[in-house]
Amino acid sequence: MKPQHTVPAPAEIHWLTDIIGAAAALAMIEAHGGTRIYVPKEINQNSAARLALPLPAARRLGEEYGGEHILVPIARAWRVRLYRAAGMTYPAIARKLGITERAVGRILTDAGLTISQGDLFR
């Protein structure tokens, strides 16, 4: 199930989504979230693959941060909203993010995306 990128990114990751876009940011976060990664000055197909980005997005990131280490955000709440918008169930989201179903529910409730008890497993 492919997440829809209609869920706006939170302000704390705009520095990334503004450069490479939401889809590429999600791919990078899924691959490297919570870790520091080195962004080479010269981006080629191999370095783009290591960054988990398509070549054009990797080049844009390299223009901005080439030669630096960046901390890739986890963006857990954003990802929960994205995955839910794509139709993923609470259990699937919880497994994907390594959190509990209750945490998924709290994140969605905090975002004003409340559901009924029967929706938990849809």
C-alpha positions, 0 to 999 in steps of 0.5 A: 500500500503506497502512502498518499503524500497529501498529508502535510509534513510537519514544520520540523521536517520542512527543511527536508521536504522543501529540498527533496519533496515529501515522497523522497523524504518519506523514503529517506526517513523510512531507510535512515530515520533517527540516524546521521548520514553523510551527504556526499558533495558529488552525487552519483547513482551509487550515492543516491541509492545509499541515501535511499533517494532517486538521483534527482532528489539526491542531487538536490540534497547534495547541493544543499548539504554536500560534504555534511552529516545530517540527522534524518528525522523519524517523523513518526506522527507524520508517518502514522497519518500518511500510512493511515491515509493510505488505508493501512490498519492500526496493527500494520502501522504499529508493526511498521513503526515499532510502536503499539496500536495504542500509540497509533491511536493516540497520534491520530487522536492528537491530530484530530483524526479520531475513529470508532472502535470498529475501525481499529482493524480495517 
